[in-house]
């Protein structure tokens, strides 16, 4: 038979066992708490949504910054190319003009 254990050693083993059992019960209770799990999932989903929103805002800010970098000279040069492109492709320009004119006339004479 094994040597007799000291009472203090037995108490320490009991305390250790109690602690382990408490941890096990706590883990089991957590796994069976459906409401807490659902709340955790909602919190995770909210955090993901916030992150995606922040990413989208960052991308919008980046694009806005790029748009602001375009100089007025570049805008003027692009505007000067419009009549030349219109002369090179008269049919699309005429169709767009007819559509815009029809839209305006329709809005002015349409039922309110």
C-alpha positions, 0 to 999 in steps of 0.5 A, a space after each residue: 500500500 502507498 505511504 500515508 498522505 499528510 492531511 495538508 496534502 489531501 486538503 490541497 488535492 481537494 482544493 485542486 479538484 474543486 477548482 477543476 470541477 468549478 472550471 468544468 461546470 463554468 465551461 459547461 454552463 457557458 456552452 449551454 447558455 444559448 442567449 449569451 452565445 446569440 449575444 456574442 454572435 450579434 456583437 461579432 456581426 456588429 463589429 464586422 459591419 462597423 469594420 466594413 463601413 470604416 473600410 468603405 469610408 476609407 475607400 470613399 475618402 481615397 477616391 475623393 482625394 484622387 478626384 481633388 488631385 485632378 487639376 482644373 487644367 485637366 478638366 478644361 482639357 477634357 471639356 475642350 475634347 467634347 466638341 471634337 468627340 461630338 463631331 467625330 461621333 454625331 449619332 450618339 450625341 444626337 441621340 443623347 440630345 433627343 433623349 434629353 430634349 424629350 425628357 425636358 418636354 415630357 416633364 414640362 407638359 406631363 401630368 402632375 
